[in-house]
Amino acid sequence: MAWESVIGLEVHLQLATVSKIFSGAPTTFGAAPNTQACAVDLAMPGMLPVLNAEAVRCAVKFGLGIGAQIGHRSVFDRKNYFYPDLPKGYQISQFEAPIVGRGEFEIALEDGSTRSIGITRAHLEEDAGKSLHEDYHGCSGIDLNRAGTPLLEIVTDPDIRNAQEAVAYLKALHSLVTYLGISDGDMSQGSMRCDINISLRPAGTDTLGTRAEIKNVNSFRFVEKAIACEIERQSDILEDGGEVVQETRLYDAERDETRSMRSKEVANDYRYFPEPDLLPVVIDDDYIEAVRASLPELPVEKRHRFAAQYGLSTYDAGVLSDSRELADYFEAVAAACGDAKMAANWVQVELLGQLNRSELGIADSPVSAADLGGLIARILDNSISGKIAKQVFEHMWQGQGSADEIIEAQGLKQVSDSGALEAMVDQVIADNGAQVEQYLAADEGKRKKLIGFFVGQVMKVSKGQANPKMVNELLAKKLT
């Protein structure tokens, strides 16, 4: 039987606040265990939570970024469960009245098409601590530095149909939250963690199957692999006539498999009730509009503008608008050289290629946007060829100066003097009589291939500095 996967994602996003959601303790990553947990985080008797206003602002920014309903009145609840890294015995979260309601989120797929993923809700909550097992023998350690860190949990509708769409959604979400400045989205540091809800149903039907939840997947690649593993596991069970059990599972990257963790809890198991130590959060239209006015141009808007304004393909516009820093860099290059399409090509191929090989981000590029634009300008005014430009770029990457300085210092300026080029062409024709006869005897189609030999010889004589376009024109004229 053909099966269709039905996938929903729950993303826990750490918000970029200086302090925790209900205390003044810092949220800096990488501190020594238990050095960033205050009396509130440790659940000492009599300690009361105080809501971080910046966390509310971040949540509203996200809601506006996806065109969602913003809750004018949201309520915090206690989610009750016991775990060693949860000192209070409950987590302060939101249940019945979240701060962000329904919304829609557009994602771009690899084939250039787009899809809209429904957002069920996004709510604020505090993170738990972390259990440490590796460095202890026969026991576990508890680090409460993360306890109380502000999270925004973003829940999708079951609109995702395969692993590729799931990864595209997560990448688009990462792009949005970094544009908004509400999170760094660093999955390696736990700033963005994903729970995957997945079930199978017979293709062409609307009935939902029993779902399993895969907890805390922390990279795009692992999300793709975990989904593939779980689809295979569930399809094998169903094909054998069995039933999928509703449960929580973990993805084991070393074994490339999912394994059972515990039976899946439902809302009643958590005994949600309103948090008595926090008042409802009430915001008005003036507050929402003030936050809206602070929003930057969002990734989807920028992608559409790049395609329309610069004539870029959907793919190129998507790559260049993926991060705010890269988009700004590209536009600065395009402004400096005056040719957006060539700027797009150089940024994507040469610049991003070097950044990836050097394991650097765009902010750490040793070649500024103005300098790269200056290099492209030298190609456009025929000062250098595209081939020489790549050599110049390598020197620029090594910090040897601007394009003009390197071209001047190394004598790389392209030869575009018609008299000098004509002399080189005459010399090549005179030195290669046999090839000239072969060219003259060939038909039109074969001549286009044979002329490449003569171009190569002229470039050799000129040490690669002859203007290729002028060389082709002179050869075609003289050989004919």
C-alpha positions, -999 to +999 in steps of 0.1 A: +000+000+000+012+036-007+015+056+025+014+094+029+033+110+058+016+136+079+041+158+098+037+186+123+067+204+139+071+220+174+101+243+175+114+256+208+131+289+201+154+305+227+147+342+227+176+367+225+170+384+258+197+394+282+180+379+312+156+350+319+119+351+314+110+353+351+142+363+368+172+386+363+197+358+359+218+360+327+213+337+296+249+336+283+258+303+266+287+282+278+290+294+314+302+269+341+273+247+354+249+264+379+266+298+378+236+314+360+208+302+382+193+325+409+169+318+437+139+321+414+154+296+389+162+272+418+126+274+431+136+286+466+106+291+489+089+324+486+105+334+453+080+349+428+083+352+390+084+386+373+077+386+336+105+398+312+088+425+290+114+419+262+103+383+259+067+395+253+080+419+226+099+392+209+068+369+207+047+397+193+074+405+167+073+368+156+035+368+154+034+399+133+062+384+111+039+355+101+007+376+100-007+357+130-034+368+154-019+385+185-035+377+218-046+410+234-049+390+266-027+359+272-024+338+303+005+318+318-003+283+331+015+257+352+024+225+333+029+199+360+054+171+356+083+158+376+119+156+363+152+162+381+161+193+361+127+210+368+132+223+404+096+236+409+080+204+397+061+224+371+069+245+341+054+279+335+040+279+300+008+289+281-021+267+272-056+280+267-046+316+259-013+319+240+002+352+230+003+342+193-026+326+176-031+312+141-009+323+112+005+313+078+041+308+069+054+306+033+083+283+025+103+280-008+111+245-020+141+233-040+121+232-073+113+269-070+077+264-059+063+278-026+040+263+000+021+278+029+024+260+062-003+268+089+009+279+123-014+267+150+000+288+178+032+302+194+034+305+232+059+317+257+074+294+283+105+288+304+131+262+296+141+234+320+176+227+332+199+200+318+208+165+330+244+156+325+253+119+323+287+116+304+311+127+332+295+109+361+297+072+371+265+057+384+247+090+387+238+122+369+246+159+373+221+187+370+230+220+354+203+247+360+218+274+339+191+269+313+163+268+338+141+298+332+156+307+298+128+323+277+114+301+249+089+306+222+073+273+212+060+274+176+035+247+166+026+240+130-006+224+116+000+189+102+006+204+068+041+190+061+043+159+039+080+149+037+114+155+051+124+180+025+094+202+033+102+199+070+138+211+064+127+239+041+103+251+069+130+250+095+154+269+073+128+295+065+119+298+102+156+302+111+159+330+084+128+348+098+138+348+135+173+360+127+159+388+105+136+398+133+166+397+158+145+376+183+169+346+183+203+336+169+187+303+159+219+284+167+209+247+168+243+236+180+238+257+212+202+246+217+188+280+206+165+262+182+153+226+190+127+206+170+101+180+180+087+161+151+051+147+152+047+121+124+020+096+113+012+077+082-021+072+064-031+055+031-024+078+002-055+097-009-074+095+024-080+122+050-080+100+081-051+107+104-030+078+117-015+073+152+014+097+156+047+093+173+067+123+185+105+125+181+120+148+207+148+174+206+163+170+171+190+196+169+201+199+132+186+202+098+203+170+086+192+150+116+156+162+111+157+149+076+172+115+086+149+111+117+118+116+095+131+091+069+138+065+097+104+070+113+085+067+080+103+035+073+096+021+109+059+030+108+054+017+073+070-016+082+046-020+112+015-011+091+025-034+062+029-063+087-007-056+100+004-040+132-006-008+149+016+022+156+017+031+193+014+067+203+047+075+221+076+098+224+108+086+207+144+098+204+166+099+173+199+081+176+223+097+150+250+071+155+227+042+147+205+062+124+173+050+141+145+062+164+139+044+197+111+045+223+115+069+252+081+069+269+044+067+262+031+100+248+014+123+273-017+143+265-028+176+279-048+161+308-016+144+320+000+177+328-029+191+348-027+226+334-041+254+355-036+292+355-003+303+371-014+321+403+018+341+407+015+359+373-012+383+361-026+379+326-006+397+300-027+425+284-015+445+254-034+470+233-034+479+196-010+508+202+016+484+216+011+460+186+014+488+161+046+501+177+061+467+175+050+464+138+067+497+130+100+482+142+099+452+119+125+450+091+118+439+056+111+402+060+128+373+041+097+365+019+092+402+011+129+406+003+129+375-019+100+388-040+116+422-043+150+408-054+133+388-081+112+418-093+138+446-088+169+428-100+155+403-124+169+373-104+156+338-105+135+325-077+164+303-066+190+331-066+166+355-049+160+329-022+197+322-016+206+359-014+177+368+009+184+338+033+201+359+059+198+396+065+236+401+065+240+383+031+211+403+016+226+436+027+260+425+014+246+416-020+227+449-024+259+468-015+278+449-042+251+455-068+251+492-060+289+495-062+292+477-096+258+486-112+251+450-124+229+430-101+230+398-120+267+397-121+268+407-085+245+378-076+267+354-095+299+365-078+284+366-043+269+331-047+298+313-064+331+330-056+323+347-022+301+320-006+324+293-020+354+309-002+334+315+030+323+278+031+358+265+025+372+288+052+342+280+075+334+318+079+302+337+081+294+366+058+302+390+087+337+377+088+344+381+050+379+396+044+365+411+012+341+440+018+310+445-004+325+477-018+357+460-028+339+431-045+318+456-063+349+474-074+363+441-088+332+434-108+333+470-121+367+462-136+352+433-155+324+454-168+347+481-181+369+455-198+399+463-176+402+426-168+387+394-179+365+371-158+394+347-156+418+373-143+392+386-120+392+352-101+430+356-096+425+391-084+398+379-060+422+354-045+447+381-038+419+403-023+409+374+000+445+372+012+443+409+022+467+422-006+446+453-013+417+464-035+411+452-071+426+483-086+457+481-064+463+444-072+457+449-110+482+478-111+508+461-089+508+429-109+502+443-143+470+424-149+452+449-169+434+434-199+448+443-233+420+460-253+441+480-277+430+469-311+464+474-327+482+453-302+456+426-304+456+426-342+494+420-342+489+390-318+462+376-340+483+380-371+512+362-354+490+332-343+475+329-378+510+330-394+523+304-370+495+279-374+490+274-412+478+238-409+451+248-385+441+277-407+436+254-437+416+230-415+394+259-404+388+272-439+378+237-451+353+231-423+316+238-423+301+266-402+292+244-373+327+229-370+344+264-374+328+275-341+347+248-323+380+252-342+382+289-335+387+281-298+422+268-307+432+302-321+416+321-291+437+299-268+469+306-287+462+344-286+456+342-248+488+323-244+508+350-263+491+377-243+497+358-210+459+357-205+454+394-207+439+398-241+403+409-243+385+376-252+356+394-269+378+415-292+400+384-299+370+364-311+359+393-333+393+398-349+399+361-355+365+356-371+372+386-394+408+376-404+402+339-407+372+345-430 
